[in-house]
Amino acid sequence: MLIRPALLALTLLLVRCGEPPMLGQEVPLFDPNTLTAQFQTVADRAGSGTLGVAVEDLRTGQVMSFNGERRFPLQGVSKAPLGAAVLAEVDAGRLKLDQTVTIEDEDLSPPYSPIADAWPGRKDYTIGDLLERAVGDSDNTAADLLMREIGGPGAVTAWLQSRKIERLDIDRYTRQLEPDSLGLASFRPDWKGEAAYRAALGAVPAQARRRATLASLTDPKDTATPLAAVRFLEALNQNELLSPASTQRLIGLMIHSPAASGRLRAALPNEAGLAHMGGTARTDLGFTPVVNDIGTYRLKDGRKVAVAVFLSGSSLGEVEQERLIADVGRIVIKAAGEVKSGSSSPR
């Protein structure tokens, strides 16, 4: 994108006068050709895997992507839009954060789920508790219970579409999705806990498990494009989805989430922040088929950059895949720090 001298002068004048420039009037932050080449280098390191990236400068609305229109499995990334849909029900008065949910054995979901591990020692949780566990700790039982409370997976997708977030589809409860992807039958309560779930998984022939895992990578259900994920982050940060209080609640949970610390968070420079949600498929037969992370960097000068990174089908181990995602984060942060000469001061 070329900026004519007169327009650039007008942009700088508006900034000096304290008036923010209109969307699109600032010099673009990212050079798409440079970023595409850098992302290709990362993708080449993923071997058989496919890398998808989308990036948006939330100051100007500039978006660029790499395989941005391709669908990727969501895995735990879905818990961020689920949390938003739950808080939208709270904002509408149809759900209360202090409302209690009693968990029965048929409500339990596969690991990772400390709530299932603790059952039946503890059965009662508030909606607020479940929200913290689902978004802040990626608890599968908490996520499935919240989804049930607001009408199921279809209700979440319909709500997203009503907010003009397309191609981010949530189609199944985790208790359905996870067994499907591993060749297991429907989840049973006696499979709760890591040991019992591994035993159930071990009863499925290795060839069947591998076949089911590979099929899950091409299944259009429970997928999103990187561009759709960034659109969700944009809408969340621009207060298009929720009340200011609910927006801050959800972003706060994403900031303090300890999960996926080796991914986008590993690229975080000093005095910057990250609100994110990771997703990971179970490692089986030495194969971790999906490793994802989406989030919004808040740089030390206040600028925000939304990033979605999806990696599927890579033969690398989970740690190596996390390093690739961290490297994408470093590329984005470096590009964000190299504002072109003559551009306006960040707000």
PEWOTA-V544148 format. One record per pair of residues at least 6 apart in sequence whose C-alpha atoms are under 7 Angstrom apart, sorted by sequence separation. I is the first residue (numbers start at 1). GAP is how many residues later the second one is. D is the distance in whole Angstrom. If there is no record, write none. Layout:
# PEWOTA-V544148
i = <I I>
gap = <GAP GAP>
d = <D D>
This chain:
# PEWOTA-V544148
i = <14 15 56 57 89 90 133 134 147 179 191 235 282 298 14 43 56 109 179 281 297 298 43 55 56 108 134 179 239 281 296 297 55 133 134 191 265 281 296 297 11 54 55 176 280 281 296 54 176 236 280 295 296 53 54 130 157 175 279 280 295 53 157 279 294 295 11 52 53 54 156 278 279 294 11 52 53 278 293 294 52 130 154 277 278 293 309 153 154 184 276 277 292 293 153 260 276 277 292 153 255 259 276 291 292 103 153 184 255 275 276 291 102 103 183 254 255 274 275 290 291 102 254 274 275 290 101 102 254 274 289 290 3 100 101 251 273 274 289 100 101 114 116 183 273 289 100 101 113 115 183 272 273 99 100 112 113 182 272 98 99 112 113 272 287 97 98 111 144 183 264 271 288 36 97 98 110 144 182 263 287 288 291 96 97 109 181 182 32 109 181 108 26 28 140 181 24 23 23 303 303 301 302 83 171 172 171 83 169 170 169 169 79 80 168 169 79 168 167 168 167 263 267 86 168 262 263 266 167 168 262 264 76 166 263 264 267 165 233 263 267 79 86 262 109 110 264 109 165 165 85 234 233 82 85 117 116 117 230 116 230 230 229 108 110 111 226 106 109 111 226 105 108 136 135 136 135 136 137 132 136 137 73 74 73 74 73 74 72 73 71 72 91 71 72 71 88 70 69 68 69 68 69 68 87 84 83 54 53 54 52 56 55 54 58 80 77 77 76 77 76 75 76 74 75 75 77 72 59 59 58 57 58 57 58 56 57 55 56 55 56 55 54 55 54 53 54 53 52 53 52 51 52 51 50 51 49 50 49 50 49 50 48 49 48 49 47 48 46 47 46 42 39 30 29 29 29 27 26 26 15 12>
gap = <6 6 6 6 6 6 6 6 6 6 6 6 6 6 7 7 7 7 7 7 7 7 8 8 8 8 8 8 8 8 8 8 9 9 9 9 9 9 9 9 10 10 10 10 10 10 10 11 11 11 11 11 11 12 12 12 12 12 12 12 12 13 13 13 13 13 14 14 14 14 14 14 14 14 15 15 15 15 15 15 16 16 16 16 16 16 16 17 17 17 17 17 17 17 18 18 18 18 18 19 19 19 19 19 19 20 20 20 20 20 20 20 21 21 21 21 21 21 21 21 21 22 22 22 22 22 23 23 23 23 23 23 24 24 24 24 24 24 24 25 25 25 25 25 25 25 26 26 26 26 26 26 26 27 27 27 27 27 27 28 28 28 28 28 28 29 29 29 29 29 29 29 29 30 30 30 30 30 30 30 30 30 30 31 31 31 31 31 32 32 32 33 34 34 34 35 36 37 38 43 44 45 45 48 50 50 51 52 52 52 53 54 55 55 55 55 56 56 57 57 58 59 59 60 60 60 60 60 61 61 61 61 62 62 62 62 62 63 63 63 63 64 64 64 65 65 65 66 66 67 71 72 73 74 74 75 76 76 76 77 77 78 79 81 82 82 82 83 83 83 83 84 84 117 118 118 119 120 120 121 121 122 144 148 149 149 150 150 151 151 152 152 152 153 153 154 154 155 156 157 157 158 158 159 159 166 167 172 173 173 174 174 175 176 176 197 200 201 202 202 203 204 204 205 205 206 216 238 244 245 246 247 247 248 248 249 249 250 250 251 251 252 253 253 254 255 255 256 257 257 258 259 259 260 261 261 262 262 263 263 264 264 265 265 266 266 267 267 268 268 270 282 289 305 307 310 311 316 317 318 329 332>
d = <6 7 6 7 6 6 5 7 6 6 5 6 6 5 6 7 4 7 6 6 5 7 6 6 7 6 5 6 7 6 6 5 6 6 5 7 7 5 6 6 6 6 6 6 5 7 4 4 7 7 5 6 6 5 6 5 5 6 6 6 5 5 6 5 6 6 6 6 6 6 7 6 6 4 6 5 6 4 6 6 6 7 7 6 6 5 7 5 6 7 7 6 6 7 5 6 5 6 5 6 6 7 4 7 6 5 7 7 4 5 6 5 5 6 7 5 6 7 5 6 6 5 5 6 7 4 6 7 6 5 5 7 7 6 5 6 6 6 5 6 6 7 6 6 5 6 4 7 5 7 5 6 7 5 6 6 5 5 5 5 6 6 6 5 6 6 6 7 6 5 7 5 6 6 5 6 7 6 5 7 7 6 7 7 5 6 5 6 6 5 5 5 7 7 6 5 6 5 7 6 7 7 7 7 6 7 5 7 7 5 5 6 7 6 6 6 6 4 5 7 6 5 5 7 6 6 6 6 6 7 7 6 7 6 5 5 5 6 7 4 5 7 7 7 7 6 5 5 6 6 6 7 6 6 7 7 6 5 6 7 6 6 6 6 6 6 6 6 7 6 7 6 7 5 6 6 7 7 6 7 5 7 7 6 6 5 4 6 5 7 6 6 7 5 6 4 6 5 5 6 7 5 6 5 6 7 7 5 6 5 6 7 7 6 7 6 5 5 6 5 4 5 6 7 6 6 7 7 7 7 6 6 6 5 7 6 7 7 5 6 7 5 6 7 5 6 7 5 6 6 5 6 6 5 6 7 7 5 5 6 4 7 6 4 5 7 6 6 6 7 7 6 7 6 6 6 7 5 7 7 7 6>
